[in-house]
Amino acid sequence: MKTALPFGRWIIGAVFAAALGGCSTAIVDLDSVGSISKQQAPASPAVLEGRVFALHGMMGKVFSTGMDDLAKELNSRGLRTTVHEREWHDVAERAIAEYKAAPDRMKIMLVGHSDGADSVIAMSYRLQEAGIPVALVITFDPTRVLSKPVPSNVERFVNLYQSSNFLGGGSARRVADFHGHFANVNLKERDGFSHVTIDKARVLHEAIIPKFLQVAAFGSPQNDNPVSIDYVVPKDAAIEIWDSGITIRAEPADTVETLAARYGVPAWGIRRVNGLADTARIASGQNLVIPRYISTPAAMARQLAGPPPETLALTQPQASRQ
């Protein structure tokens, strides 16, 4: 049997066709258990319009320039992105107007750094009042004074932070009726990040850009009762930014290592997401959360570009576990 690729490796089809006002992105990534998603048609033939609003933190033109870099990268991929200061009220009204101009196609996405991260959560509440869903919110090291939990109109939320940071370090919360995908990713064990550099980290940009493009190309994921996850990335491990988790029941003789192999995730991910010690054993019948990425339809990318060679090794092993 061929070995599946590591769960954290996204395979992005380098295909940009007409969408988003001239440029659409076909993305192939790993599904919830680590293999290429089953072939399926896109959710809708309608052209989607992805729209990203990025917010600086305080003195953002000096300390939050990572938002400008990210905007340039997204715009270069055809995803319309604008950068704003942390005062969000006018930005929210602009987002509302743009959404109402094309409610069947528009996908609103938000990203912010520091108190700009606080602002995009506050902005999400204003959009909720207007009856507007937010397809994706990504926050970089929000402040510890973040007072509001993530509202239920947000469909997908990722918080990248360092709990050790004095200026930021905010762990996000969610409202009781939140049913979307949710991940708190704590980078406190990682060297090279600080409150004023975390938003500029290329490795983080590379991990989140596919999430924006995925929303723009395929829309919001189907709600399949995702499990919210909170975890600390180990010091020496590759950074994995999962979207949510799924609950599984351990079988007899299961270990963290056998589950990691079965679902194509690193063992540390299962341990950290479930709060397991390095020496902890798994009991038969124990409920565990397996971290995952949101799957994307692979059929469109295959039709336009053909299957990437690496994907061929992934399909058969997963099929044998269905």
C-alpha positions as CSV (number, residue, x, y, z in Angstrom):
1,M,0.0,0.0,0.0
2,K,1.3,3.4,-0.9
3,T,1.9,5.9,1.9
4,A,-0.3,9.0,2.2
5,L,1.3,12.4,2.2
6,P,1.4,14.3,5.5
7,F,-1.9,15.8,6.5
8,G,-0.5,19.3,6.5
9,R,0.6,19.4,2.9
10,W,-1.9,21.3,0.8
11,I,-1.9,20.5,-2.9
12,I,-3.0,23.7,-4.8
13,G,-4.0,23.4,-8.4
14,A,-2.3,26.3,-10.2
15,V,-5.4,27.1,-12.2
16,F,-7.0,30.5,-12.4
17,A,-10.1,30.7,-14.6
18,A,-12.8,33.3,-14.9
19,A,-14.3,34.2,-11.5
20,L,-13.9,37.0,-8.9
21,G,-14.3,39.5,-11.7
22,G,-11.7,37.9,-13.9
23,C,-9.8,35.3,-11.9
24,S,-10.9,32.1,-10.1
25,T,-8.7,29.6,-8.2
26,A,-9.0,25.9,-8.3
27,I,-7.7,24.4,-5.2
28,V,-7.1,20.8,-4.3
29,D,-6.3,20.1,-0.7
30,L,-6.5,17.2,1.7
31,D,-9.9,16.2,3.0
32,S,-10.9,15.6,6.6
33,V,-9.0,12.3,6.9
34,G,-6.0,13.3,4.9
35,S,-6.7,12.1,1.4
36,I,-7.7,13.9,-1.7
37,S,-11.4,14.7,-1.6
38,K,-13.7,12.4,-3.6
39,Q,-14.5,13.8,-7.0
40,Q,-17.6,16.0,-6.9
41,A,-19.1,18.9,-8.8
42,P,-18.7,22.4,-7.4
43,A,-21.6,23.4,-5.1
44,S,-22.9,25.9,-7.7
45,P,-22.0,26.8,-11.2
46,A,-22.5,30.5,-10.3
47,V,-19.4,32.7,-10.3
48,L,-18.5,33.6,-6.7
49,E,-17.1,37.0,-5.7
50,G,-14.7,36.7,-2.9
51,R,-14.1,40.0,-1.0
52,V,-11.4,40.4,1.7
53,F,-11.2,43.3,4.1
54,A,-7.9,43.5,6.1
55,L,-7.5,45.7,9.1
56,H,-4.4,47.1,10.6
57,G,-3.8,47.3,14.3
58,M,-2.9,50.5,16.2
59,M,-0.2,52.4,14.3
60,G,-0.8,49.9,11.6
61,K,1.2,51.6,8.9
62,V,4.3,50.9,11.1
63,F,3.5,47.8,13.0
64,S,0.9,45.9,11.0
65,T,2.4,45.9,7.5
66,G,1.9,42.2,7.3
67,M,-1.7,43.1,6.4
68,D,-0.4,45.0,3.4
69,D,1.8,42.2,2.3
70,L,-1.0,39.7,2.6
71,A,-3.4,41.9,0.6
72,K,-0.8,42.2,-2.2
73,E,-0.5,38.4,-2.3
74,L,-4.3,37.9,-2.4
75,N,-4.8,40.6,-5.0
76,S,-2.1,39.0,-7.2
77,R,-4.2,35.8,-7.1
78,G,-7.3,37.7,-8.2
79,L,-9.0,38.0,-4.9
80,R,-10.0,41.6,-4.3
81,T,-8.5,42.7,-1.0
82,T,-8.4,46.2,0.6
83,V,-6.5,47.3,3.7
84,H,-8.0,49.6,6.3
85,E,-7.2,51.1,9.7
86,R,-8.6,49.5,12.8
87,E,-11.7,51.7,13.0
88,W,-14.2,49.3,11.5
89,H,-17.6,51.0,11.3
90,D,-17.3,52.5,7.8
91,V,-15.6,49.3,6.6
92,A,-18.6,47.3,7.8
93,E,-21.0,49.5,5.9
94,R,-19.0,49.1,2.8
95,A,-19.0,45.3,3.2
96,I,-22.8,45.4,3.7
97,A,-23.3,47.4,0.6
98,E,-21.1,45.1,-1.5
99,Y,-22.8,42.0,-0.2
100,K,-26.3,43.3,-0.8
101,A,-25.3,44.1,-4.4
102,A,-24.7,40.4,-5.1
103,P,-26.0,38.4,-2.1
104,D,-26.1,35.1,-4.0
105,R,-22.5,35.3,-5.0
106,M,-20.6,37.5,-2.6
107,K,-18.4,35.9,0.1
108,I,-17.1,38.3,2.7
109,M,-13.8,37.5,4.4
110,L,-12.0,39.4,7.2
111,V,-8.5,39.4,8.5
112,G,-6.9,41.6,11.1
113,H,-3.8,42.1,13.3
114,S,-3.7,43.1,17.0
115,D,-6.6,45.4,17.9
116,G,-7.4,45.2,14.2
117,A,-8.1,41.6,14.9
118,D,-10.4,42.7,17.7
119,S,-12.1,45.0,15.2
120,V,-12.9,42.3,12.6
121,I,-14.7,40.4,15.3
122,A,-16.7,43.5,16.3
123,M,-17.3,44.1,12.6
124,S,-18.7,40.6,12.3
125,Y,-21.4,41.5,14.8
126,R,-22.4,44.5,12.6
127,L,-22.7,42.2,9.6
128,Q,-24.7,39.8,11.7
129,E,-27.2,42.6,12.5
130,A,-27.5,43.1,8.7
131,G,-28.2,39.4,8.2
132,I,-24.9,38.9,6.4
133,P,-22.7,35.7,6.8
134,V,-19.0,36.0,7.1
135,A,-17.3,33.2,5.2
136,L,-13.9,33.4,6.8
137,V,-12.3,35.4,9.6
138,I,-8.6,35.1,10.4
139,T,-7.0,37.0,13.3
140,F,-3.3,37.6,14.1
141,D,-2.6,37.9,17.8
142,P,-5.7,39.8,19.0
143,T,-5.3,41.8,22.3
144,R,-6.1,40.3,25.7
145,V,-8.9,42.9,26.1
146,L,-10.9,41.2,23.3
147,S,-14.3,41.3,24.9
148,K,-16.6,39.7,22.4
149,P,-16.8,36.1,21.4
150,V,-16.9,35.1,17.7
151,P,-20.5,35.4,16.5
152,S,-22.6,32.7,14.9
153,N,-22.7,34.3,11.5
154,V,-19.0,33.5,11.0
155,E,-18.7,30.2,9.1
156,R,-14.9,29.6,9.5
157,F,-12.6,31.2,12.1
158,V,-8.8,30.8,12.7
159,N,-6.9,32.7,15.4
160,L,-3.1,32.7,15.1
161,Y,-1.7,34.0,18.4
162,Q,1.0,33.6,21.0
163,S,-0.3,33.5,24.6
164,S,3.1,34.7,25.8
165,N,2.8,38.0,24.0
166,F,2.3,41.0,26.3
167,L,0.7,43.3,23.7
168,G,-1.4,40.6,22.1
169,G,-1.8,37.1,23.2
170,G,-5.6,36.9,23.0
171,S,-7.3,33.5,22.9
172,A,-10.5,33.8,21.0
173,R,-13.9,32.6,22.3
174,R,-17.1,31.7,20.5
175,V,-20.8,32.2,21.3
176,A,-22.8,29.3,22.6
177,D,-24.7,28.8,19.3
178,F,-21.5,29.0,17.1
179,H,-21.7,26.1,14.6
180,G,-18.9,26.9,12.2
181,H,-15.3,25.8,12.0
182,F,-13.1,27.2,14.7
183,A,-9.4,26.9,15.6
184,N,-7.2,28.7,18.2
185,V,-3.6,28.1,17.1
186,N,-1.2,29.0,19.8
187,L,2.4,29.6,18.6
188,K,3.9,30.4,22.0
189,E,6.5,27.7,21.7
190,R,7.8,29.0,18.3
191,D,10.8,31.2,18.1
192,G,10.9,34.1,15.6
193,F,7.4,35.4,16.2
194,S,6.4,38.4,18.3
195,H,3.4,40.6,18.5
196,V,4.8,42.9,15.8
197,T,6.1,40.2,13.5
198,I,3.5,37.4,13.6
199,D,1.4,39.2,11.0
200,K,4.4,39.3,8.6
201,A,5.5,35.7,8.9
202,R,5.7,34.2,5.4
203,V,5.1,30.6,6.7
204,L,1.7,31.8,8.2
205,H,0.7,33.6,5.0
206,E,1.4,30.5,3.0
207,A,-0.8,28.5,5.3
208,I,-3.8,30.8,5.2
209,I,-3.8,32.0,1.6
210,P,-5.3,28.7,0.4
211,K,-8.1,29.2,2.9
212,F,-9.1,32.5,1.3
213,L,-8.8,31.1,-2.2
214,Q,-10.8,28.0,-1.3
215,V,-13.7,30.2,-0.1
216,A,-13.5,32.3,-3.2
217,A,-13.5,29.3,-5.5
218,F,-16.0,27.0,-3.8
219,G,-17.9,29.0,-1.2
220,S,-18.6,28.0,2.4
221,P,-18.2,24.3,3.5
222,Q,-21.1,22.2,4.4
223,N,-21.9,22.2,8.1
224,D,-21.1,18.7,9.3
225,N,-21.0,19.4,13.0
226,P,-17.4,20.4,13.2
227,V,-15.6,20.3,16.5
228,S,-13.8,23.5,17.6
229,I,-10.1,23.0,18.4
230,D,-7.5,24.8,20.5
231,Y,-3.9,23.7,20.4
232,V,-0.3,24.7,20.8
233,V,2.1,24.0,17.9
234,P,5.3,22.3,19.2
235,K,8.6,24.1,19.0
236,D,10.2,21.9,16.4
237,A,7.2,20.7,14.4
238,A,6.0,21.9,11.1
239,I,3.3,24.5,11.6
240,E,-0.2,23.0,10.9
241,I,-3.2,25.4,10.8
242,W,-6.2,23.1,10.9
243,D,-9.8,24.4,10.5
244,S,-11.6,22.2,13.0
245,G,-11.9,18.6,14.1
246,I,-14.0,15.5,13.8
247,T,-14.9,13.2,16.7
248,I,-14.0,9.5,16.4
249,R,-14.3,6.6,18.8
250,A,-11.1,4.6,19.4
251,E,-11.0,1.0,18.5
252,P,-9.3,-1.8,20.5
253,A,-5.5,-1.6,20.3
254,D,-5.6,2.0,18.9
255,T,-2.7,4.3,19.9
256,V,-2.0,7.9,19.1
257,E,0.5,6.6,16.5
258,T,-1.9,4.2,14.8
259,L,-4.6,6.9,14.7
260,A,-2.1,9.4,13.3
261,A,-1.3,7.0,10.5
262,R,-4.9,6.1,9.9
263,Y,-6.0,9.7,9.5
264,G,-2.9,11.2,8.1
265,V,-2.2,13.7,10.8
266,P,0.9,14.2,13.0
267,A,0.8,12.4,16.4
268,W,1.4,15.7,18.1
269,G,-1.8,17.1,16.6
270,I,-3.9,14.4,18.2
271,R,-2.1,14.8,21.5
272,R,-2.3,18.6,21.7
273,V,-5.9,18.9,20.4
274,N,-7.1,16.3,23.0
275,G,-4.8,17.5,25.8
276,L,-3.0,14.1,26.0
277,A,0.3,13.7,27.7
278,D,3.1,12.2,25.7
279,T,2.9,8.9,27.6
280,A,-0.9,8.8,27.7
281,R,-2.6,5.6,26.5
282,I,-5.9,5.5,24.6
283,A,-8.8,3.4,25.9
284,S,-11.0,1.4,23.6
285,G,-14.2,3.3,23.0
286,Q,-12.6,6.6,24.0
287,N,-13.9,9.7,22.1
288,L,-11.1,11.7,20.5
289,V,-11.0,14.7,18.2
290,I,-8.9,14.4,15.0
291,P,-7.8,17.8,13.6
292,R,-8.6,18.4,9.9
293,Y,-8.6,20.8,7.0
294,I,-11.8,21.6,5.2
295,S,-12.0,19.6,2.0
296,T,-12.5,21.1,-1.4
297,P,-14.0,19.6,-4.6
298,A,-11.1,18.1,-6.6
299,A,-13.1,17.5,-9.8
300,M,-12.9,21.0,-11.1
301,A,-9.1,21.3,-10.6
302,R,-8.7,17.9,-12.3
303,Q,-10.8,18.9,-15.3
304,L,-8.8,22.1,-15.8
305,A,-5.3,21.0,-14.9
306,G,-5.3,17.2,-14.6
307,P,-4.5,15.5,-11.3
308,P,-1.2,16.5,-9.8
309,P,1.1,13.5,-9.8
310,E,1.4,13.5,-6.0
311,T,-2.4,13.0,-5.6
312,L,-2.3,9.6,-7.2
313,A,-0.7,8.0,-4.2
314,L,-3.4,9.3,-1.9
315,T,-6.6,8.0,-3.5
316,Q,-6.2,4.2,-3.2
317,P,-5.2,4.0,0.5
318,Q,-8.1,6.2,1.5
319,A,-10.6,4.3,-0.6
320,S,-9.7,1.1,1.2
321,R,-10.8,2.6,4.5
322,Q,-14.2,3.6,3.4
